[in-house]
Every structure is written in structure tokens, then in C-alpha cells.
Amino acid sequence: MKVLDVGCGIGGPLREIARFSSTEITGLNNNAYQISRGKELISAAGLSEQCNFIKGDFMNMPIPDNTFDAAYAIEATIHAPDALGVYREIYRVLKPGQYFALDEFCLTDKFDPNNTKHRTIKAEIELGSGLPDIRTTRQCIQVIKDAGFEVVFVKDLAEDSPCPWYQDIEPGYFSCTSFKNSRVGQFFTRAIVTTLEFLCIAPKGSMRLFDIMQTASHGLVTGSREQILTVFFFVLGRKPLKQTET
């Protein structure tokens, strides 16, 4: 099978899937540095014959119609300026009858747009993660249907997690591996980054970047704890064998 990883980053999932399957996986990314790093990593993993990268915009993929036997996107298409546009592109490059798997950040039915606290949490996540407007789970399902897909399966995978996904980044939780996210760890990190920037060892703006990342972390943890956000909303769609106009 030929598989497309939409918005692949440096190819973490791509490499993991390639290790346990015989698929040929193509990662699509518009960031030249990430592609360069991804190539280094697949070479080190001995997967260069199985994996490759394409530099391109997932809103306008440089890929012919009906190319791939499967496609997936993991926390990537949430960055699209137009969700319908990117899903239509995925639909176009996927062969008829084949599947598209999506894992997305979404607001749940518990999100209340009239609730000031909820709106603040949403804004923190969007600012800290560099996101456009976060969609609800219902909107996510509908836009996939609007792109032409048949929705085969839908599930919030966070509901079955044996422990909260955000446990390691919650400031009140402490372990050896999550020290940097604890309140003490954040205090020391802030002090170190401030000092390095003051001494011109770290680039100007490093402290601002740290604050933005902390904003994202706070929003993600609070939103998940309040159950108004899920970061594991899974949708499986299928491109029909008989295609209609989308």
C-alpha cells in the first residue's frame, strides 16, 4: 500500500507505522527544515527505501488524483485555514474505496460559547498552539462529510484512557520524567531562559516563546480537565467507490 501522512512534521508516526507494516509512506510537509530532519531520521532507522517526503501545501497538494491507498492526519489539519479545503484535497488524492484516518483537537459538546471561562480556555489554546478557530466534534464530522467522505467510525479516544492524557504536563503532578512541567520545574526553566536571553546566549524573544508555550499548556490542561476539549478525536472516513460531486 502507498500511504500519505498529511502534515507529517519530522515523521514520528510515519516511522513507527513503517516499522510494523510493509507500506510505502509519503510524508507531506511545507517546512523544509522538518523535511531535512525527517530524512535524517528515516535514514538512521533504515527506512529510506520505505519512506519519503514531499514539500508542499496540504491545501494544494502537488500530487495527482487517486494516488494513495490510505491517508491519515495526526493533529495536523487543525492548522488548516479552511478545513473543507484540506479534506477535499485528501479526498482527491485518495483512491476510490480507500480510507482516511483523522486524529484532531476538537471542542466537545460541553463547550459553551456563552461561557466566559470556556472562551478564555479556547483562546489560550489557539494562541499557544498557533491555531485558527478550533472546531467542535460535530463540525469536524460534518466537514468531512461535506468533503465527500463516508464517515465509518467516530470516537473520542480520550474517554477510554486509563489516566488523563495531560497528566505529565499538569503542574501539580510530579515525577522524574515530568519535572520540567511541574511548578518547580517551570520556575527553574523560566529563570534559566530569562538569564540566557539577558546574556544574549538565547535569541531575543525566547522568554516570550516560553510564555506562549505555557499559555498553550495551561489551556490544554484546563480544557481537558473541564471536558470541553479533546485532543484525541478520531474519525475514520472512506472515499466512496462511486464518486459524486463535492
BELVENTA-V430386 format. One line per field, one symbol per residue. ss: DSSP state (H for helix, E for strand, L for the rest). burial: b if it has 24 or more other C-alpha atoms within 12 Angstrom, else e. A space follows every 10 residues. Layout:
ss: ???
burial: ???
This chain:
ss: LEEEEELLLL LHHHHHHHHH LLLEEEEEEL LHHHHHHHHH HHHHLLLLLL EEEEELELLE LLLLLLLEEE EEEELLHHHL LLHHHHHHHH HHHEEEEEEE EEEEEEELLL LLLLLHHHHH HHHHHHHHHL LLLLLEHHHH HHHHHHLLEE EEEEEEHHHH LLLLLLHHHL LLLLLLLLHH HLHHHHHHHH HHHHHHHHLL LLLLLHHHHH HHHHHHHHHH HHHHHLLLEE EEEEEEEEEL LLLLLL
burial: ebbbbbbbbb bbbbbebbee eebbbbbbbb eeeebeebbe bbeeeebeeb bbbbbebbbb bebeebbbbb bbbbbbbbbb ebbbbbbbbb bbbbbbebbb bbbbbbbbee beeeeeebeb bbbbbbbbbe bebbbbbeeb bebbbbbbbb beeebbebee eeebebbebb beeeeeeeeb bbeeebeeeb eebbeeeeee eeeeebeeeb eebbbbbbbb bbbbbebbbb bbbbbbbbbb eeeeee
